[in-house]
Amino acid sequence: MIPIKDINLLPEEVYIADARRKKNIARLLLVILFFVVITGVYVQMAKMESVYESKIRSLYASAKERSDMVKGISRIKELQDSITVLKGSVDRIRKSRFDWPGLLNDIAISTPANLSIVNLAADARGMKIAGEAKSEDDIALFIKNLKSLDYIYDIKPALIQEESSGLLSFVINIQFKVK
């Protein structure tokens, strides 16, 4: 006896049509799977492109920021150089100009106790001092003290005369050393 399960009563065309149908379904599934994979790859590439564009924008912004910082540092260096040049100019001007406050301070220190300055006139080449003193020794000490100053070239008494008050009035011409 033949087992029942091996008996097939369907015509062969049905088997061929069923096999074709299964083949078509398999092809359709492969095509759908192909499009799903392609779509997935495209989406992943789009995400990666977006991430890379974001990183590129970030790097560009960072580079621009660093460029601005470099420009700022360059500007600071230019300003420092300008300040150095200006300081040099100020120093040259100070050296070429006469130190009037220092001169007046030195004259005040050089003035003896029994001598007073009544009038003082000056220009870049020299100075004229008029004053009063109790004695000729006070005037001589004043002239000696002034001659010890570095920037004085020559001192000439122009006038010494006795006043009715008993004081001596004097005029001294001072010539400065030229720098």
Secondary structure, 3 states (H helix, E strand, C coil): CCCHHHCCCCCHHHHHHHHHHHHHHHHHHHHHHHHHHHHHHHHHHHHHHHHHHHHHHHHHHHHHHHHHHHHHHHHHHHHHHHHHHHHHHHHHHHHHCCCHHHHHHHHHHHCCCCEEEEEEEECCCEEEEEEEECCHHHHHHHHHHHHCCCCEEEEEEEEEEECCCCCEEEEEEEEECCC
